[in-house]
Amino acid sequence: MNLLLVDDEALALGRLERMSTELGHEYEGFSDPRAALKRATEKEFDAAVLDINMPGMDGLELAKQLKYHNPDLFLIFQTAYEQHALQAFDLEAIDYLLKPFTAEDFAKSLRRAQKQQRQKPKKFLTKNGNEFYLVDEEDIYYIEADLTEVIIRSSHGFSYYAKKISQMEQLLGGKFFKIHRSYIINLDKIAKMKTGEQSKITFYFKGIEDSVESSKDGAKKFRRYMEL
């Protein structure tokens, strides 16, 4: 997940940043809530981890402003005090962490956000030249890595989306499977499979002529996943 971390205390912010790194999440950290809000108008984050008691703008007010710009943003509040819990959950917060919380507490909160993220029906605004497409998750055949973007193959053809393939893997639901470091496929779109050299698997899709070959490790993981 791509996290927005906001805490006016340098030590607390540094700890959040270390835990986020250890858990494999991307993040941007801010000690100034107004700077964080400005950044959130420029870049889309998946979740915001906010301290509540901050000077100038508290975490609850910041959360309201963030949700205005990104209604799908997941909120996790952290504080040393319990009295704001009801207000936090009025804002549909995923979790409310009382300081000092453990790394496992933080990981559980993020897993809860990821689970809800996967369950949401998703649409992706993609681009091909000057044309834009709103692609439904179920309309995707496969996704290919392309430097800092991905290429999405859908019924519209090929179009670009400004996420890395590792981010797409986290965003997409359980019917998607990463069969190669450069490819994620939609299991519901598979028409047939063919085994090739080094036990790699070539996947063919319903209604299109494209095929995608797995890596050796990807094929092994796929067989284990499908119990083939």
N, C-alpha and C positions, 0 to 999 in steps of 0.2 A: 504494500500500500504506500501511497505518497502522503506523508504526514506533515501537518502544520503544527509545530510545537511552540507554545507561547508561555513563558514564565519570566517574571521580572527579576527573579533571583538567579544569578549566574550559576551557582552551584547546582540548583535544581534543574535548570535548563541543560547544563552539561550532562547531568545524569540521564535525563530523558533522551538526549542525543546519543549517548553511549548505548543505552538499552535498545533504541531503535536500530542502531547499527548492528548490534549483536543479533537482533531478531530478523535482520535482512530487509528492513524497510528503508525506503528513501524518505528524506525529510528536509525541511528547512526550519531553522530555529530562530525565534525572535524574543528579545527581552522587552520590546516596545510593542504594545498591542496595536497601536495605530499603524506602525510599519507593517505588522503582520496583516492587518486588514487591507492595506494598499497592495501588498503582494498577492493576496487572495483574489483581488480583482483582475490581476494579470495572469494568474496561473490557477489551474483547477487542482484541488487537493481532494483526496478520498476521505480523510478524517482529520479533525483538529483536536489536539490535546491542550487544554486550556487551564491555566491557573485561574482561580476565581478572584482572589484578593490581589488586585494590581492597581497602582495609582493611575489616575487619568481616565482610564476606561477599564472597568472590571471584566472578568471573563464572561459573565452572563450577558452584559451589553455587547461585548465583542461577538459572542455566539449569535445573537440576534442579527447583527450586521452581516456576519459571515453567511448565515442561512438565507439572508435576502439575496445575496449574490450567487449562492449555490445551495438550493433546497435539498439536494441529495447528500450534502456533507454530513458525515457521522461526527458526533460530538462526544468527547470524553473529558470530563472535568476532574481536576485534581486540586485538593485544598487541605489545609490543616484543620478546617472547621466543618461541622456537620450541618449548620443551620441553613445552608443554601441548597440542600438536597432536593427539596420539593420544587424549587424554582428550576433547578437543573433538569429534572425529569419533565417539567412542563415544556421544556425546550426539546423534548424527545431525545435526551442524551442516552447514549449506549451504556455509559457507566459513569460512576462517581467514585473516584479513588481518594481515600483519606491518607494523607501523608503521615508517616513514611510508609509507602507501599513497596512491595517487592517487585522484582523483575517478572516473576510469574504472574502477579496480579495484573501488571501492565500487559503481558502477553495474552492473558485471558480476555482482557478488554478488546484488544486488537483482533483476536480470533472471533469474538462475537460480532465485531463490525464486518469482518471478512465474510462470515457466514450469511449475514443479512445482505451484504453486497452481492453475493453469488445468487441469492434467491430473488433478487429484483429482476424483472424483465428489462433487458438493456437494448438501447438503440445507439448507434454510432454515427456521428456526422462525419462522413468521409469525403475525400476530394480527388478528382481526376481532372487535371488541367483547370479550366474555369467552371467545371460542373461539380456540384455537391450532391451527395446522396445520404438519405437517412436510412441506414441499414439495420434491420432487425437482427437480433442475435441468432434466431432460428434460421435466418436466410443466409448465414455464412457457411460456405463449404470448407474453406481452410484459410489460414493466415500465414503469411511468410514474412520473416524478418527482413528489414531493409535499413541498415545503419540505425539511425535514431527513430525510425518510423516502422510501421508494418504495412504490408500490402494485404488488403482483404479481398478475397475472391467470393463474390456473391452473385445473385442473379443479375445485378447491374453490370457485372464484369469485374474489372480490377480497379480498386481505388485505394487511396492512402489514408492512414489514420496516424495521428501524431502521438503514438505511444510505442514503447519498446515491447518486444515480444514477452519479456519477463513480466511486464505490467499487464499485458493482455491475459497471460496465464492466470494471474490473480483475479482479474475482473470477470472472466468467463465462468459459466456454470459447469457442472459435472459431466455434461455430454461432450465437452471438449477435451482433447488429449494431446499432449506435446510428444510427437513421435520423432522429433529431431530438434536440435538446438535452434533450427531456423523455421520449423513448421509446427503449427497447431491445427488439428483437424476436428471437424464436427462428426462425431460418431454416428449421429442420426442420418448423415448424408452419404455414408459408405454404401456403395453398390456391391463391390466385391474386393477381394484382396488376393495378392499373388506373392508367393515367397521366392526370393531371388538369392544372389550370392551372399555369403556370410550370414544367411538367415534373415536378411533384411526383408521388409514387407513393402510392397507397392500397393497403395490404396487408390481405388477408382471410385468415382462419385456418381450419384444418381443425376441423370439429366444433363451432364456436361462431359466433355471428353478429357478433361484434365486428369492427371495422376500425380501422386506425390509419393516419394520413396522415404522410408524411415531410415534412421541410423541403426547400427547394430545394437547399441544400447537401448535405443527407442523401441525397437522391435521386441527386445527382451522384456522391457517394462510393460509394453502393450500386451504381450502374451500372459504375463503374470497378472495384469489387471483383469484381463478377460478370461483367465484360467484356461488358456488354450494349450 
